[in-house]
């Protein structure tokens, strides 16, 4: 079996544990029978740093010779995907979606991940915890290069999952907008549109990284079969980018129409209230004409029919307004 992590790491704890003074997490894996299995730190071929603290960052720079700027790029959600070569390793910085949170108000956020490929082991640096080795991926894991390709493929699958979620949220919001009088659902649609703009930029950035990897396949240690897998990933990324652009165009092109629907619903409500107000005003007019402040040409005390007569005139006046409303189809 190939040599694993540096000797200086062998003094670390054998299990995944909380590290440093913050809430960072380190996990260790090795390749066993075409899959990744948890293992003690001395046997690790894949080391994952999640939310590294200042002490962890210093360790990464000292033990693994990772450049400070490259390390910060792997933790920066606004950093673009790129490929860099150092004397003893290659650094991949790629974009991936963050897990959706209800507090995000329909704004799907992105983050970066750093993958540092050495001769015999792999270091992964992530700003937050995410399921990076879960799900079915049609990529055999025999070498650390396969692990890097698997991570890139999973990133595309996560983007696909987010696109499906955006599509379902968009359909749900459209149904609510059709009867809504408030702007809250419209603002949620704007958040989805904004998310798609960021996703298009992230997938496009990943596409440039994949093209660079194809050109530098030999330096990355990719064999012929792995280059074929990389080409498949490039195709999947291109298809994902195209779907995202279509969703962005559809949502963006219909935003004015959806805003008009909300405005139309509000206008319809105002019209109904106006008609009700006119009907009530006519009833008030009838009562005012026959009020106690006017000498009525009606019989005196002891007769109830004048009251019912005035009430009948009120109902007729209101009914006239509603009949006219239906006939004119206001």
C-alpha positions in Angstrom: 0.0 0.0 0.0 1.2 3.5 -0.8 2.6 5.7 1.9 0.0 7.7 3.8 0.0 11.0 5.7 3.2 12.7 6.9 4.9 11.3 9.9 4.2 14.4 11.9 0.5 13.6 11.7 0.9 10.2 13.2 1.2 11.8 16.7 -2.4 13.1 16.3 -5.5 11.4 17.7 -6.5 8.2 16.0 -10.2 9.1 15.6 -12.1 12.0 14.1 -12.4 14.5 16.8 -12.9 18.2 17.6 -9.7 20.1 17.1 -8.3 23.4 18.2 -10.1 25.9 20.3 -13.0 26.3 17.9 -15.5 23.8 16.4 -13.3 22.4 13.7 -13.5 18.7 12.8 -10.9 16.4 11.3 -11.8 13.0 9.8 -9.5 10.4 8.4 -10.2 7.8 5.7 -8.3 5.2 3.7 -9.1 3.2 0.6 -10.3 -0.3 1.2 -11.7 -2.5 -1.5 -12.8 0.4 -3.8 -14.4 2.4 -1.0 -13.5 4.9 1.6 -13.4 3.7 5.2 -12.8 5.6 8.4 -9.4 4.8 9.9 -6.9 6.0 12.6 -4.9 9.1 11.7 -1.6 7.3 11.1 -3.2 5.2 8.3 -5.1 8.0 6.7 -4.9 8.5 2.9 -7.6 11.1 2.9 -7.6 13.8 5.6 -10.6 16.1 5.8 -10.5 19.5 7.7 -13.9 21.0 8.4 -14.1 24.6 9.6 -10.4 24.8 10.4 -9.4 27.0 13.3 -6.3 29.3 13.3 -4.3 26.4 14.8 -5.5 24.1 12.1 -4.6 26.6 9.4 -1.1 26.9 10.8 -0.8 23.1 10.9 -2.0 22.9 7.2 0.7 25.4 6.2 3.4 23.7 8.2 2.7 20.0 7.7 1.4 20.1 4.1 3.1 23.2 2.7 -0.1 24.7 1.7 0.1 28.3 0.6 -1.8 30.8 2.9 -3.6 32.5 0.0 -4.6 29.1 -1.5 -5.8 27.9 1.9 -8.0 31.0 2.4 -9.4 30.6 -1.1 -10.7 27.2 -0.2 -12.6 28.8 2.7 -13.9 31.8 0.7 -17.4 31.4 -0.7 -16.7 34.1 -3.3 -13.6 32.6 -4.6 -13.6 31.3 -8.2 -12.7 27.7 -9.1 -9.1 27.2 -10.1 -6.2 24.8 -10.4 -2.7 25.5 -9.1 0.5 23.4 -9.0 3.0 23.6 -6.1 6.3 21.7 -5.9 4.8 18.8 -3.9 1.1 18.9 -4.6 -1.7 20.2 -6.8 -4.5 22.4 -5.4 -8.0 22.3 -6.7 -10.5 25.0 -5.6 -14.1 24.3 -6.7 -17.5 25.5 -6.0 -20.4 23.5 -4.4 -23.8 24.4 -3.0 -24.4 24.7 0.7 -27.2 22.8 2.3 -30.5 24.8 2.2 -31.5 26.5 5.4 -35.0 27.9 6.2 -33.4 31.0 7.5 -31.9 31.7 4.1 -35.4 32.8 2.8 -35.2 30.9 -0.5 -31.7 32.2 -1.2 -29.5 29.2 -2.0 -25.9 29.9 -1.0 -22.6 28.5 -2.4 -19.3 27.8 -0.8 -15.8 26.6 -1.9 -13.8 23.5 -1.2 -10.1 22.9 -1.4 -8.6 19.6 -2.5 -4.9 19.2 -2.2 -3.5 16.2 -4.1 -0.1 14.8 -3.0 1.6 11.7 -4.3 0.2 9.3 -1.8 -2.5 11.1 0.1 -5.2 13.8 -0.2 -6.1 16.7 2.0 -9.6 18.3 1.8 -10.4 21.6 3.4 -14.0 22.7 3.8 -15.5 25.8 5.5 -18.6 23.9 6.8 -19.7 20.3 7.3 -21.4 18.6 4.3 -21.9 15.0 3.2 -19.0 14.8 0.8 -18.7 11.0 0.5 -22.4 10.0 0.5 -24.7 9.0 -2.3 -24.2 6.7 -5.2 -21.6 7.9 -7.6 -20.7 5.8 -10.7 -16.9 6.4 -10.2 -14.7 3.6 -8.8 -12.5 4.7 -6.0 -9.2 3.0 -6.3 -6.7 5.9 -6.0 -6.7 9.4 -4.4 -7.2 10.8 -7.9 -10.5 8.9 -8.0 -11.5 10.6 -4.7 -10.9 14.0 -6.2 -13.0 13.1 -9.3 -15.7 11.8 -7.1 -15.8 15.1 -5.2 -16.2 17.0 -8.4 -18.9 14.7 -9.6 -20.8 14.9 -6.3 -20.6 18.7 -6.6 -22.4 18.5 -9.9 -25.0 16.2 -8.4 -25.6 18.6 -5.6 -26.1 21.4 -8.1 -28.7 19.2 -9.9 -30.5 18.6 -6.6 -30.6 22.3 -6.0 -32.0 22.9 -9.5 -34.8 20.4 -8.8 -35.6 22.1 -5.5 -35.6 25.5 -7.2 -38.0 24.1 -9.9 -40.4 22.8 -7.2 -40.2 26.0 -5.1 -40.9 28.0 -8.2 -44.0 26.0 -9.1 -45.3 26.3 -5.6 -44.7 30.1 -5.5 -46.3 30.6 -8.8 -49.5 28.9 -7.6 -49.5 31.1 -4.5 -48.7 34.3 -6.5 -51.8 33.7 -8.6 -54.0 34.4 -5.6 -51.7 36.5 -3.4 -52.2 40.1 -2.6 -48.8 40.5 -0.9 -45.3 40.8 -2.2 -43.8 38.1 0.0 -44.0 35.3 -2.6 -42.8 37.7 -5.2 -39.7 38.5 -3.1 -39.1 34.7 -2.7 -39.1 34.4 -6.5 -36.6 37.2 -6.7 -34.4 35.3 -4.2 -34.6 32.2 -6.4 -33.7 34.2 -9.4 -30.7 35.7 -7.6 -29.6 32.2 -6.5 -29.7 31.0 -10.1 -27.4 33.8 -11.1 -24.8 32.7 -8.5 -25.3 29.0 -9.5 -24.7 29.8 -13.2 -21.5 31.6 -12.3 -20.3 28.8 -10.0 -21.0 26.0 -12.5 -19.3 28.0 -15.2 -16.3 28.5 -12.9 -16.2 24.7 -12.2 -16.3 24.1 -16.0 -13.2 26.2 -16.5 -11.5 24.2 -13.7 -12.4 20.9 -15.4 -11.0 22.1 -18.7 -7.8 23.0 -17.0 -7.6 19.6 -15.4 -8.0 17.9 -18.8 -5.1 19.9 -20.1 -3.0 19.0 -17.1 -4.1 15.4 -16.7 -0.6 14.0 -16.8 0.7 16.4 -14.1 -2.3 15.4 -11.9 -1.4 11.7 -12.3 -4.6 10.8 -14.2 -4.4 7.6 -16.2 -6.3 6.9 -19.4 -9.4 5.6 -17.7 -9.5 8.5 -15.2 -9.2 11.0 -18.1 -12.3 9.3 -19.6 -14.1 9.8 -16.3 -13.0 13.4 -16.3 -14.5 13.9 -19.8 -17.8 12.5 -18.6 -17.7 14.9 -15.7 -17.1 17.8 -18.1 -20.2 16.7 -20.1 -22.3 16.4 -16.9 -21.2 19.9 -15.8 -22.1 21.3 -19.2 -25.5 19.8 -19.1 -26.0 21.1 -15.6 -24.9 24.6 -16.7 -27.4 24.5 -19.6 -30.3 23.5 -17.4 -29.4 26.3 -14.9 -29.4 28.9 -17.7 -32.8 27.7 -18.9 -34.2 27.9 -15.4 -32.7 31.4 -14.9 -34.2 32.6 -18.3 -37.6 31.2 -17.5 -37.8 32.7 -14.0 -36.2 36.0 -15.1 -38.4 36.5 -18.1 -41.7 35.9 -16.2 -40.9 38.1 -13.2 -42.6 41.1 -14.7 -45.7 39.0 -15.4 -45.8 37.7 -11.8 -45.5 41.2 -10.5 -48.4 42.2 -12.7 -50.5 39.3 -11.3 -50.0 40.5 -7.7 -50.9 44.1 -8.8 -54.0 42.8 -10.7 -55.1 40.8 -7.7 -54.8 43.9 -5.5 -56.7 46.0 -8.1 -59.5 43.4 -8.2 -59.8 43.5 -4.4 -59.9 47.3 -4.4 -62.7 47.2 -7.1 -64.8 44.8 -5.0 -64.4 47.0 -1.9 -65.4 50.1 -4.0 -68.5 48.4 -5.2 -69.5 47.4 -1.7 -68.8 50.9 -0.6 -71.1 52.4 -3.3 -73.9 49.9 -2.3 -73.6 50.9 1.4 -73.6 54.6 0.4 -76.9 54.2 -1.5 -78.4 52.4 1.5 -77.2 55.3 3.7 -78.7 57.8 1.3 -82.1 56.1 1.5 -82.0 56.1 5.3 -80.9 59.7 5.3 -83.8 60.8 3.2 -86.3 59.2 5.5 -84.5 60.2 8.7 -86.1 61.6 11.7 -84.9 65.0 10.8 -87.3 65.2 7.9 -91.1 65.6 8.1 -92.3 62.3 6.7 -95.5 62.0 4.5 -96.3 58.7 6.2 -98.9 57.7 8.8 -98.1 58.4 12.4 -97.5 56.1 15.4 -98.9 52.7 15.6 -97.9 51.6 12.1 -94.8 49.5 11.4 -95.0 49.3 7.6 -93.0 52.6 7.1 -90.0 51.0 8.8 -90.2 48.0 6.5 -90.8 50.3 3.5 -87.5 52.2 4.2 -85.7 48.9 4.7 -87.1 47.6 1.4 -85.8 50.7 -0.4 -82.3 50.1 1.1 -82.2 46.6 -0.1 -83.4 47.6 -3.5 -80.8 50.3 -3.8 -78.0 47.9 -2.8 -79.4 45.1 -5.1 -79.4 47.5 -8.0 -75.7 48.1 -7.6 -74.9 44.4 -7.5 -77.2 43.6 -10.5 -75.4 46.3 -12.4 -72.1 44.8 -11.3 -73.0 41.4 -12.7 -74.5 42.8 -16.0 -71.6 45.0 -16.7 -69.1 42.3 -15.5 -67.1 44.8 -13.6 
